[in-house]
C-alpha cells in the first residue's frame, strides 16, 4: 500500500522539485512566497491539463474534460498554482488534489498512481508499519549507572580545579584584563562604524515634530493602480486595488504594515524633511529575504482629505511578466488606535471574493473593509477618480510593448 495525504504529497513535490531544478537549471527558493514556485507549477500544469486524455497511456484514474481549456494559466480546471505547491509543501493540505498527485507520478516515474501502485519502484512511497518498542528495565539500570559515573567525574574535576595554584590565578586575571581592554577597543570601533552607517544610509536624518507624528501615525486607506499593468487582469486599464496601511511609531521611527487583496507588505517609514515621508516596504514573509521591494514618497498635507503619492513598485504579474513600474497612489487618513484583524478562509471571503480587514476600536462600531480590485468608475466619492486613473502607471522601459490606455 502506498502512502497517502500529507506524507505522500510532500515527498512527491520535494522529489519533483529536485528533478525540475536539474532539468531546468533553475533553483527554487522554498519559502512562503508562492511566486517562487510558479515556474515549477507552470511546468506541472502542462502535465495536469493533459490528464483527461492520458489515462490509458499512463495508467491513472479518468478525468473529465475541461470545457474551458482555452483559458490562460492559471484559470483552467486542472491548473496547478504556486500557492497550491507552497501550501502542500508546508504540510497544510491533508487531502491533496488527485490531479496534482498524478502529475507528480507521471513527471517522476512516467506513470500514474494506479499503475505505480501495482509495481512500486520507489520504496520511500510505500507505507510503513508502525512498531512500538519498549525499553527493558536493564537498559534503564545501565543508563542510571552511566549517569552516576558522569556525576562522579564532574565532582572530581571540580575538586581538581579548586587546587589551582596562585600562578595560574594571576595568569587568568591578566588574561581577563587584556580581554576587557580588547572588548572596549572593539566596541569603540563598532560605534564609529555604526555612526558611519547612520550617515551613509541616511537613517533618521530629520527629527520630526509631534504634529508630524500625529499626522503620519494611524490607519490609512490606499487606492493603488497596479492592476492596470497586469496582463492577465480583465479590463485592467479601468482597475484600482484597495489596500489598508497601519503606521506605528517605534523607537524614534515608524513601522508599516500594508494589507493588500492578495498579499501583505511590511517595512518602515521615516521623515526626510518637513512633512516629506519615505515609505519602504517589501512582501511580508517569515524570512529576512527582501522580496518585491517598493519605495513611496508621500507629502503630508493637512488641508487635503485625499493625498497623492508616487511609488516605485511592481505590477505583480505572473513569472517573467512581473515588472518594475512607477505608480500613483491615493492615501486617506482614517484615524488612529484600535486593532486591525485580517479575515481569511471564511464564508465572508467567498461571498465578496476578497480579503476582509476589520478595524476594531473600543467603544466604536467595528469598521469592515473589502480589499479587492475595483472599477474606477464605481469608486466613491467621485473626488478620488480625478486623482487616479488609467494614466497612473509609468512603465520602466520605453520600448515596453505593454500599453496602458482606456478603450474607446
Secondary structure, DSSP 8 states (H G I E B T S, - for coil): -B--HHHHHHHHHHHHHHHHHHHH------SS-GGGGHHHHHHHHHHHTTGGG-HHHHT-------TTTTS-TTSSTT---HHHHHHHHTT--SS--HHHHHHHHHHHHSS-HHHHHHS-S-GGGB----------HHHHHHHHHHHHHHHHHHHHHHHHHHT--HHHHHHHHHHHHHHHHHHHHHHHHHHHHHHHHHHHTTTT-S---HHHHHHHSEEEEEEE-GGGG-TTSTTGGGEEEEEEEEEEEETTEEEEEEE-SS-EEEEEEEEEETTEEEEEEEE--SSS---S-EEEEEE--TT-SSEEEEEEEE---SGGG--EEEEEEEEEEEE--SEEEEE-SSHHHHHHTSEEEEEEETTEEEEEEEESEEEGGG-SSGGGGGTSSTT-EEES-TT---------
